Structure formats: structure tokens, C-alpha cells
């Protein structure tokens, strides 16, 4: 398979990965222009055959993936590599079509997310309320089981009750996603996470759920809460989880 075909295949699958290109080299075995794909597990595919150079390239590539920042590194004397981070278009799934969702979907579209809204109530999950969004009015569990969730999918769970939170998260957390955020009081969130643990969801995955949801800006109204959530989504997309945690720490919030 040609490298460009492999890049397109990974993007279609929703993968996030690095594409490293040699931009300066005096070595005949690794001339300028050669490329290699670095996946999130550290495996590589492409045109650099030297095992030593691949090993040297691995750590900065994985660091670029973690921070979601492109960079130029020197992997050997006189051999410089541009590491780019590629990912599919960001997709946002909003579980729950209440007041917050009305604002959240509008703000998210404005910053480049393609948005899907899911609710089991057809009077709430209606295209007239969510223009330019894909709207699904179905049972949460059934819809999520058929929904392709990927590492480029961001999920916000803002349903009307903890029983629906659980229904959604049982299905969502079986998949690898870019982000999962859950709204609710600390008591409600604790109850939901305890039930999910009993359902067999690993603790490591539960710890990846962002609660309380949104950056701590003192939001109170539905529109303000939506802004705080979208700000968190943008931060995750641009700076990764570490960027969100840094901001929360800086203003005295917590994950």
C-alpha cells in the first residue's frame, strides 16, 4: 500500500498519528523527503529502514502525539525530521437534547466540530432545534451500539437522568474516544461511576471521564455551561488532557 493511501485509511478510521518527514540529511540511506508513519502504540510504517533512526524518532513522535504539537527534531547528526500530527475531523456526539445542548451544539459547530445529537425523545431530538447537526431520536443503548466511535470522537453526556447517563456510558466507554465528559452533581457523578465499575468498566477508563464537565469559569446559565464545555473540547483538541488539567489547576479547579 502506498504511504498516502495508508494515511487516508488511518484518517477514515478516525486515528490520530504522526507523519514524520526527513527535511535535511547528508546520508544516502535516509535522503530528504522520506516519510514514516508513527502510530500511537509506537509502531512505524514507511520509508525509513534504519532501526536506530526509528528508535530515536519514536520518543519525540509519541511526545508530539501526547501534546498534539508538531515539531522538528534531529534524530542523528545532520538528519532533521519534521513531525506532523494528523487526525480526522473532530466529531462531537452530544447525548441529551436539553437546554444546554441547544447552545453547546451551536458553539461547537462554530469552532469546527461536526455534531451529532442523540436523545430518546423525538420532541427534543429534532432537526428544527439543531440545524446543521445530525439528529438521532432513538433509544440511547441501541443507537450507541450501532454508532462508530473513534479516537477522533468527542462525547458529551448531558442526559436528563443518571439512568440514561449509565446507559450511554456503558456503551461509550467500551470504545476509545478523544474525550468523554459527564455533567451532574458530585453525588450523581459518583453514583454513576460506581455503577459503571460494577458493570465491569475498568477504573483506568473511568478516570478518563471528565467530571465535573467544562473548564471552571463559574458558569451558571445553560449558555455559560455550554461555553465552558466547548472551551474544554478545544483545549483537549489543541493541547491534550494535560492542557486541560493545567488550566483547571491554575484556576483552582479539579478534574
BAFIRO-231054 format. One record per residue (C-alpha): x, y, z; residue number from 1. Coordinates in steps of 0.1 Angstrom, whole numbers, padded with zeros to 4 digits. Layout:
SITE     x     y     z seq
SITE     X     Y     Z NUM
...
END
This chain:
SITE     x     y     z seq
SITE  0000  0000  0000   1
SITE  0013  0035 -0009   2
SITE  0020  0057  0021   3
SITE -0006  0083  0010   4
SITE -0032  0055  0008   5
SITE -0023  0044  0043   6
SITE -0026  0079  0056   7
SITE -0061  0083  0041   8
SITE -0071  0049  0055   9
SITE -0060  0059  0090  10
SITE -0078  0092  0088  11
SITE -0110  0074  0076  12
SITE -0108  0052  0107  13
SITE -0106  0083  0129  14
SITE -0070  0076  0140  15
SITE -0046  0102  0153  16
SITE -0010  0096  0143  17
SITE  0023  0113  0133  18
SITE  0037  0117  0098  19
SITE  0074  0123  0100  20
SITE  0093  0137  0070  21
SITE  0131  0139  0067  22
SITE  0137  0176  0058  23
SITE  0176  0176  0059  24
SITE  0200  0148  0056  25
SITE  0236  0141  0043  26
SITE  0230  0103  0044  27
SITE  0223  0084  0013  28
SITE  0202  0057  0032  29
SITE  0178  0084  0045  30
SITE  0176  0111  0019  31
SITE  0154  0142  0024  32
SITE  0117  0136  0016  33
SITE  0114  0101  0031  34
SITE  0085  0097  0053  35
SITE  0073  0074  0081  36
SITE  0040  0070  0099  37
SITE  0042  0066  0137  38
SITE  0011  0052  0154  39
SITE  0000  0057  0190  40
SITE  0014  0024  0201  41
SITE  0049  0034  0188  42
SITE  0048  0011  0157  43
SITE  0060  0026  0125  44
SITE  0053  0022  0088  45
SITE  0071  0038  0059  46
SITE  0104  0046  0042  47
SITE  0130  0048  0070  48
SITE  0146  0014  0073  49
SITE  0173  0022  0099  50
SITE  0162  0006  0132  51
SITE  0184  0030  0151  52
SITE  0168  0061  0135  53
SITE  0134  0046  0140  54
SITE  0141  0041  0177  55
SITE  0155  0076  0180  56
SITE  0124  0090  0163  57
SITE  0099  0071  0184  58
SITE  0101  0091  0216  59
SITE  0097  0126  0201  60
SITE  0069  0114  0179  61
SITE  0050  0099  0208  62
SITE  0056  0132  0227  63
SITE  0042  0151  0198  64
SITE  0011  0129  0198  65
SITE  0007  0134  0235  66
SITE  0010  0172  0233  67
SITE -0007  0174  0198  68
SITE  0021  0197  0187  69
SITE  0042  0194  0155  70
SITE  0079  0198  0158  71
SITE  0113  0195  0141  72
SITE  0139  0172  0157  73
SITE  0174  0160  0149  74
SITE  0175  0122  0151  75
SITE  0211  0118  0140  76
SITE  0239  0142  0132  77
SITE  0227  0163  0102  78
SITE  0194  0143  0100  79
SITE  0164  0166  0108  80
SITE  0128  0154  0108  81
SITE  0096  0173  0107  82
SITE  0070  0156  0128  83
SITE  0034  0165  0120  84
SITE  0003  0153  0140  85
SITE -0026  0142  0118  86
SITE -0061  0134  0129  87
SITE -0095  0131  0114  88
SITE -0120  0159  0115  89
SITE -0132  0163  0151  90
SITE -0167  0148  0157  91
SITE -0188  0157  0187  92
SITE -0215  0134  0200  93
SITE -0240  0150  0224  94
SITE -0261  0126  0244  95
SITE -0291  0146  0256  96
SITE -0310  0172  0238  97
SITE -0319  0196  0266  98
SITE -0313  0233  0271  99
SITE -0275  0231  0274 100
SITE -0273  0210  0242 101
SITE -0291  0238  0222 102
SITE -0262  0262  0230 103
SITE -0234  0236  0230 104
SITE -0241  0223  0195 105
SITE -0241  0259  0181 106
SITE -0209  0269  0197 107
SITE -0192  0235  0188 108
SITE -0201  0239  0151 109
SITE -0186  0274  0151 110
SITE -0152  0261  0163 111
SITE -0151  0233  0137 112
SITE -0168  0202  0152 113
SITE -0192  0181  0132 114
SITE -0220  0174  0156 115
SITE -0244  0145  0163 116
SITE -0272  0149  0188 117
SITE -0288  0118  0204 118
SITE -0319  0116  0226 119
SITE -0347  0091  0230 120
SITE -0373  0119  0229 121
SITE -0383  0128  0194 122
SITE -0398  0161  0205 123
SITE -0364  0172  0218 124
SITE -0342  0154  0192 125
SITE -0355  0173  0162 126
SITE -0336  0188  0132 127
SITE -0355  0221  0136 128
SITE -0339  0226  0170 129
SITE -0304  0215  0159 130
SITE -0297  0229  0125 131
SITE -0266  0216  0106 132
SITE -0264  0187  0131 133
SITE -0271  0150  0126 134
SITE -0300  0143  0149 135
SITE -0309  0108  0162 136
SITE -0341  0102  0181 137
SITE -0337  0066  0193 138
SITE -0331  0046  0224 139
SITE -0297  0055  0238 140
SITE -0283  0020  0241 141
SITE -0295  0008  0207 142
SITE -0282  0039  0189 143
SITE -0248  0038  0206 144
SITE -0242  0001  0198 145
SITE -0245  0009  0161 146
SITE -0226  0041  0162 147
SITE -0189  0042  0151 148
SITE -0169  0059  0179 149
SITE -0133  0065  0173 150
SITE -0102  0083  0187 151
SITE -0114  0115  0169 152
SITE -0148  0114  0186 153
SITE -0156  0137  0215 154
SITE -0186  0128  0236 155
SITE -0206  0149  0260 156
SITE -0231  0132  0282 157
SITE -0258  0156  0294 158
SITE -0289  0135  0297 159
SITE -0319  0141  0319 160
SITE -0311  0115  0345 161
SITE -0284  0092  0359 162
SITE -0301  0061  0345 163
SITE -0296  0075  0310 164
SITE -0260  0085  0318 165
SITE -0253  0049  0327 166
SITE -0269  0036  0295 167
SITE -0248  0059  0274 168
SITE -0215  0055  0292 169
SITE -0217  0016  0293 170
SITE -0216  0017  0255 171
SITE -0193  0047  0250 172
SITE -0166  0036  0274 173
SITE -0161  0004  0255 174
SITE -0146  0025  0227 175
SITE -0115  0046  0226 176
SITE -0125  0083  0222 177
SITE -0108  0116  0222 178
SITE -0129  0128  0252 179
SITE -0158  0119  0274 180
SITE -0174  0145  0297 181
SITE -0202  0139  0321 182
SITE -0224  0166  0336 183
SITE -0240  0164  0371 184
SITE -0236  0170  0408 185
SITE -0208  0153  0426 186
SITE -0232  0129  0442 187
SITE -0248  0119  0409 188
SITE -0214  0115  0392 189
SITE -0201  0093  0420 190
SITE -0232  0072  0418 191
SITE -0229  0068  0380 192
SITE -0192  0059  0382 193
SITE -0198  0034  0409 194
SITE -0225  0016  0388 195
SITE -0202  0016  0358 196
SITE -0174  0000  0378 197
SITE -0199 -0027  0388 198
SITE -0207 -0031  0351 199
SITE -0171 -0040  0345 200
SITE -0158 -0008  0331 201
SITE -0120 -0006  0340 202
SITE -0110  0020  0366 203
SITE -0084  0034  0342 204
SITE -0111  0042  0317 205
SITE -0134  0057  0343 206
SITE -0106  0080  0354 207
SITE -0106  0094  0318 208
SITE -0141  0107  0322 209
SITE -0140  0145  0327 210
SITE -0161  0154  0357 211
SITE -0172  0180  0365 212
SITE -0175  0188  0328 213
SITE -0162  0220  0314 214
SITE -0135  0244  0323 215
SITE -0141  0261  0357 216
SITE -0152  0296  0347 217
SITE -0180  0299  0372 218
SITE -0207  0291  0346 219
SITE -0243  0291  0357 220
SITE -0267  0296  0328 221
SITE -0271  0269  0301 222
SITE -0252  0291  0276 223
SITE -0224  0297  0300 224
SITE -0221  0260  0308 225
SITE -0221  0253  0271 226
SITE -0192  0278  0266 227
SITE -0172  0261  0294 228
SITE -0177  0227  0278 229
SITE -0167  0239  0243 230
SITE -0137  0256  0257 231
SITE -0127  0223  0273 232
SITE -0132  0205  0240 233
SITE -0110  0230  0222 234
SITE -0083  0227  0248 235
SITE -0084  0189  0245 236
SITE -0081  0191  0207 237
SITE -0052  0216  0208 238
SITE -0033  0208  0239 239
SITE -0045  0173  0251 240
SITE -0056  0163  0285 241
SITE -0025  0178  0301 242
SITE -0035  0212  0289 243
SITE -0070  0209  0305 244
SITE -0055  0197  0338 245
SITE -0031  0226  0338 246
SITE -0059  0252  0332 247
SITE -0080  0236  0359 248
SITE -0051  0237  0384 249
SITE -0043  0273  0375 250
SITE -0078  0285  0385 251
SITE -0082  0262  0414 252
SITE -0105  0236  0398 253
SITE -0101  0199  0396 254
SITE -0108  0171  0371 255
END
